[in-house]
């Protein structure tokens, strides 16, 4: 029978693909000035409102030396996670991520989707118009579109098993013409592993009105675990949550609460996570809640957390990377 032998969590922010000088030189400031945010209570706000309420030490948090150290910490965590995935010797990696109008749009935005094709394609890059475009281009292919291997038999089994567990799914055997894997999957291919066959599972974390509840995300992860363990082939399977943690306003307190819940196996925290903490980019924490269900009983081997501040208003991303395995203890 197949075994779930490892679990992983990884942020996938464009900040991770940006050069350290982009962090230091404020490349993200113009974009964030124009962005709509939600505050720690889930209320809509603008950049200037966040700037006016920034704590007294905000300037210290974005000093060049601090930014350089955080960039280095995040890059070291990516390298460690990449090594862990390779060391797990996986036959397949289930990747749980959201789609931000890449494969889907608002003519059809499934709450949960499973891709069961033999391969999935990543797009060729387009011309860069600035540092943010250059960062995003590193999620894509420089020399033409590339098809990455998927594990179609495992994906079909997951679909069958999840439906028996009363999950109503969208299922995709291929992408529409001109459509490619989204950033949640391409980050994994470009930064973490390009050769392990994947099974992409999409959660509509981001867009109302059909986002899965935290309880449903946890239950989905538990059902994925059962499905893996009932697959007849003798395979080593991993599962990875792609995205998060808090953004586009860094909420260190809630990010650490998420990490602590993983450390202590606090399923009730995940089941009842407050919805106002899962809005905007922070909605991707739903992917991690699904991971929590899948790795229940595993130990947290290690965790790296970097508050990725990038502007004087303390906008940015909670950059987090984790590795789970049976019997581990961080």
N, C-alpha and C positions, 0 to 999 in steps of 0.2 A: 504493500500500500504506500501511497505518497505520504510524505511527512512535511509539515511546516517546520523548517529548521532555523529560520531567522526572520527578524522583523527590523525595519528601518524607517526612520523619518527624516525628511530633508526639506528644508526651505528651497524655493526655486526663484527667488526674486532676481530681476535684472541687476540688482546691486551686486550679486555674486559673479556676474559676468563682466562687470565694469572694472576698469583699471583703478588702482588705488588713487591716482590723481583725479579721477572723476569724482570720487568721494571728497577729496580734499578741496577741489576747486569749485564745489557746489553745482555740479552738473545737473543734479536733481531738483534744484531750487525752482527754476522757471516752471517745470511741470507741476510741482506741488503747489505753487502759488495759484495755479489755475484749477486745481482739483477740488472736488467736493469731498469732504471728510465726514466721519461720524466721530463724536467724542467718546470718552470712556463709558458714558451712560447711553450710548446709541443715538444721540441727538445730532442732526445734521449741523455742520459748521463749515466755515471757510478757513483758509490759511491764516488770514490776519487775526481771526478770533483766537486760533491756537497760539499764535505768536504773542498776542496780548496777555494770554494766561500762562505763558511758559514759566517754569520755575526759575529761581534766581541763578541756579547753576547750569542753565541751558547752554550758555556759551562754552563752559568747560567741557560739556559732553561732546561738542563738535570741534574741539581744538584739533589741529592737524595731527599732532602726535597720537591723540586718542583714536582718531579715525584710521590712521595707519595701522595701529595695533589691532583694532577691530577687524579691519580688512584682512590682516594676516591671520587672525584667529579663525575667521570664517573659511579662508582658503585651506588652512590646515585641517579643519573639520571635514571639508569636502574630500580632501586626499585620504583622510583616515576612513571615511565612510566608503570610498571607492575601494580601498584595500580590504575592508570587511566584506563587501559584497563579493569580491574576487575570492577571498578565503573561504566563503561559505560553499563554494563549488555548486552553485545552483543549476538545476535543470530548467527552471522557469522562475520569473519574478512577476508577481501580481503587483501592478502599480495603480494605486488609488489616487485620482486627481480630479480637479474640476476642469471644465471647458469654458473659456471666456470668448464665446462666439467665434471659435476656430473651426470645429467640426459642426457645431450646432448654432442655430440662431433662434430668434423669437417666433419663427414660424413653427418650430418644433424644438422644445427644450426639455428633454427627458429628465426626470428626477434621478434615475439610476440607469446606466447603460453599460453593457459588456461588449467588448470588441472580440470577435472570434475568427478574424481572417488569418491567413497564413503569414502575412507580412503587413506592416503599416509604414506609410511613407512620411518622411520629414522633408520639408520644403527647401529649395535653394534660396539663398539670401538675395535680398534686393539691395539697391544702393543705400548707403548710410547717409543720413542728413545731420548727424551730430553724435555726441557720446552715448546718448540713450539708445539710438538706433544701432550703434556699433555693439552695445551690450546685448541687445535683443538678437542681433545677427549671430551671436555666438551660440544661440540655441538652434541655429539652422545650419544648412550645408553650404560650404563655400564653392563646391565644384559640381553642382547639380543635385537634384533630388535623390534621396537614398531610401531604399526599402529595408526596414529592420525586421528581424525574425520575431514572430509571435508563436505562442504555443497553442495552436488551434484546438487540439484534443482536450487540453485542460480547460480552455475557455468554454467549450461546448459542455463539458461536465459541470462547470460552475453555473452555467445558465440553467441546466436541467435541475441541479441541486437547489439553487436559490429559488427557482419557481416552486419546487416542492415545499420549500420553507415559506411560501406565500409572499415572495417578493415579485412584484410586477415590473418587468424589465423591458428596456429597449435593447435590441441586439443588432450588431452591425458586422457584416462579413467583409465590408470594404468601405472606403471613403468615397464621397461624391466627387465627381471631376473637379479638379482644382482645390480640393480640400486635403489637409494634411494633419498629422497628429498635432495636438495643441502643446502649449508650453510646459504643462505638467508632465507630459511624457517625453518631450524632446529634451528637457533638462536632464532627465535620467539618462537618455541615450548619449548626450554630448558631454556630460560631466561625470557620470557615475559608472555607466556600463553601456557598451555598444553591442556586445555579442550575446548576452544572455537573452533567450527568448522571453518576451513579456506577454502578459495578459492585461491590457488596459481596462480599468473599471472607472467609469465616469460618474461622479456625483455632481448634481447641480447645487454646489455649495453657494454660489454667488447670487443667483437671480431669483427674486420673488416672482410668482407666489408659490412655487412648488419645491422649495428646498426641503430635503429630508430633515426631520427633527433630530436632535442629539440622540434620543433613545433609539430612533430608527437606524441611525448611523452605527451605534454600538451593536445593535442586533444584526446589522448587515455584516460587520466584522466577525461576529460570532458564527454567522452562517457560512461565511467564506472559509473559516477554519474547519468547520464540519465538512464542507464540500471537499476541501483539500484532503482531509484524512479519510474520505470515502472513495477517493480516486484510485482505481485499481493498479495503475502503473507505479513502479517503484522509483519515485522521483524525489529529489530534494527541492523544496519550494520555499521561496521567500516572499514577503509582502512588504511593500513600501508605501508610505503616505507622502505625497508630493505636495508641497505648498506650506503656507503659514510661516511663522505663527502670527501674532498680531500685526496688522498694517491696515491703513497707511499711517495711523498714529501708533507709535510703539507703546504698548501697555505691558510694561515689565511685570507688574504685579500679577496680572492674569496669566501671562506666559509662564511665570514660575509656578503658579497654581496648577497649570496643565502638566508641567514637568513633574511636580510633586505627586500629582495623581497617578502618573505613570510609575513613579518610583515606588509608591505604596499600593499599587493595584486598586485604586479607588474607583471602582466601576460606577458607584452612585454619583460621583462628581461628573463623570462623562455623561451619564444618562440624563442628568438634570442641568447640564450646562446652560447658563442664562442666554437667551436668544439675543439680547442686546449686546452681548460680547462676541457674537458671531455674525456681525454685519460687515459690509464692505469687504476689504481684503481679509479681515480676520475670519470671515466665513470659511476660509480654507482649513480652519481648525477642525471642521467636520471631517476632513480626510483623516486627521489624526485620531479622532474619536472612533472612526471605523477601524483604524489600526489597533486601538486599544482593545476592541472586541476580539480581533484576530490573534493578538499576542497575549491574551489573558493566561496567566500562569507562567509566562516567560519572565526572566529577570532583565532589568535594564543594565546592559553591559557598560555603556558610557553615554554621556550627554554633553553636548557643547551648545552653549547659548550665548549669543552676542546681540545686545540691543543695537540694532543697525540704525542709529540716528543719522540723519543726512541734511537737516536744515535747522536753523535757529528755532523753529517752531516745534522741534523734536518729532517731525514726521519721519517715516522710514519703515523698517520691517524688523520684527523680532526674529532673528536668524537662528534657527535651531536645527540640530542634527543629532540623531540618536541611533543606537544599535541595541537590539534585543536578541536574546538567545536563551534557550532552556538552561536553567541553573545559574545564570549570570547574576551579579550583584554589584551595582554601582556604589 
